[in-house]
């Protein structure tokens, strides 16, 4: 739940900054934070990183 609130705050802050500063760059921040969270969660699995990534993408 804490991660969800953090993502919402990051997204809200990014939208606010994008509208305030009129820069589209700030809209990429939520996507980057989700990507970093995804990589962090994969790294926490006690199997080698690339084997975990191969397993995730081989699921059908």
ABEGO torsion letter per residue (X at the ends): XAAAAAAAAAAAAAAAAAAAAGBAAAAAAAAAAAAAAAAAAAAABABBAAAAAAAAAABX
